[in-house]
Amino acid sequence: MSAADASRPTTHARAPADGAREPSVVVLTTEGGCMRPWIWPGGRLHVQRCTAEELRLGDIAVWFNGHSLVSHRVVWTSSDRSFRTRPDLRAAVDAPASDHELLGRAVRFERGRVSYRLDGRLAGALGRCIARGDGFLPRVAAALARAKRMLRAWR
């Protein structure tokens, strides 16, 4: 699970266009590895506040699961303002989350000198493919883990 460290969030000084006092983008430190290659541990995840109605299939939603902030791919949305997510490297879908648990949508990731958008055209198209997928990435990750174990045993 790619969780953001809620104890040290930093925010942009930029205010939303509608004049609200709450910042529109929050920057969180990441941990966990189930959203690789998109989100890596020790990076900074820029989260744009939004509602569940504004989430799209393939977005990376950041929401509070009762214990920590979670960053997973949106695989299902509903008109009742709920949504379901799944980590990219696992096939299991998370329990439904609702609008009041949602912090927002991940729009950028930074780690060291590397920085890229998560809400651009290419990232959006790939995210939708992953969200509709049949668990291809989890199978690839499992195969790579098996190969790694075999190489270690062979040495």
HUGIJO-V379445 format. One record per residue. N is the residue number from 1. RES is the residue in one small letter. D_CENTER is the distance of its C-alpha to the mean C-alpha in whole Angstrom. Layout:
BEGIN
N;RES;D_CENTER  N;RES;D_CENTER
END
This chain:
BEGIN
1;m;9  2;s;7  3;a;8  4;a;9  5;d;13  6;a;15  7;s;18  8;r;18  9;p;16  10;t;17  11;t;18  12;h;19  13;a;23  14;r;22  15;a;23  16;p;22  17;a;24  18;d;26  19;g;27  20;a;25  21;r;25  22;e;21  23;p;19  24;s;17  25;v;15  26;v;14  27;v;13  28;l;11  29;t;12  30;t;10  31;e;11  32;g;11  33;g;11  34;c;9  35;m;7  36;r;10  37;p;11  38;w;8  39;i;7  40;w;10  41;p;12  42;g;14  43;g;12  44;r;12  45;l;9  46;h;10  47;v;9  48;q;12  49;r;13  50;c;14  51;t;15  52;a;14  53;e;17  54;e;15  55;l;12  56;r;13  57;l;12  58;g;10  59;d;7  60;i;4  61;a;5  62;v;6  63;w;9  64;f;12  65;n;13  66;g;17  67;h;16  68;s;13  69;l;10  70;v;7  71;s;3  72;h;4  73;r;5  74;v;8  75;v;12  76;w;14  77;t;15  78;s;19  79;s;21  80;d;22  81;r;18  82;s;16  83;f;13  84;r;12  85;t;9  86;r;9  87;p;8  88;d;9  89;l;12  90;r;13  91;a;15  92;a;15  93;v;13  94;d;13  95;a;15  96;p;15  97;a;14  98;s;16  99;d;16  100;h;17  101;e;14  102;l;12  103;l;11  104;g;10  105;r;8  106;a;6  107;v;9  108;r;10  109;f;10  110;e;13  111;r;15  112;g;19  113;r;20  114;v;17  115;s;15  116;y;14  117;r;12  118;l;9  119;d;11  120;g;14  121;r;16  122;l;16  123;a;12  124;g;12  125;a;15  126;l;13  127;g;10  128;r;13  129;c;15  130;i;12  131;a;12  132;r;16  133;g;16  134;d;18  135;g;17  136;f;18  137;l;15  138;p;16  139;r;19  140;v;19  141;a;17  142;a;20  143;a;23  144;l;22  145;a;22  146;r;25  147;a;27  148;k;26  149;r;28  150;m;31  151;l;31  152;r;31  153;a;34  154;w;36  155;r;36
END
